Amino acid sequence: MSSRLDILNELVSILQGITKANGYVNEVALVTKKLEDIETISTFPMISVMNGNRVYETSEEDEDLYKVNATFVFIGYIKSAYDTSGSANLTTDCDSLLEDIKHCLLLNKDTLFTKTQARSLKLKQDENIYDFDNNIATVGLSIAIEYFEI
């Protein structure tokens, strides 16, 4: 299996630990390796984990070894419940899912480094997109992971 696929699989496994029992605000229903159509999702919250671009640099020590800077993208899908006044807490729920994802990744990066060829993890960018009419939102996060491959 490739280093990139090993890392992707381990990221999915790590994010499956986002549960209230583990101290997170959210109870993630599903973590998948494909982009989902928000209109077909029946259980929330869920997270999609996908490969992004890769940048290669030749290693200074070995010209057959490449340092790879790979981007991985996370899309979280969340639906807010209406409170007793009829208003939703969509922005708060969105922020809590984003914070849970970031916290989980940073808390478990040593596990990622131990189980894969990953050597560093850096948060790059996040963005929330709201659909207030349907009380659904997506949370986007991209990270950079560095690893070596032949």
PyMOL commands that set and color helices and strands:
alter all, ss='L'
color gray80, all
select helices_A, chain A and resi 3-15+20-22+38-40+90-107+109-115
alter helices_A, ss='H'
color red, helices_A
select strands_A, chain A and resi 30-32+46-58+66-79+118-131+136-149
alter strands_A, ss='S'
color yellow, strands_A
deselect
rebuild
show_as cartoon
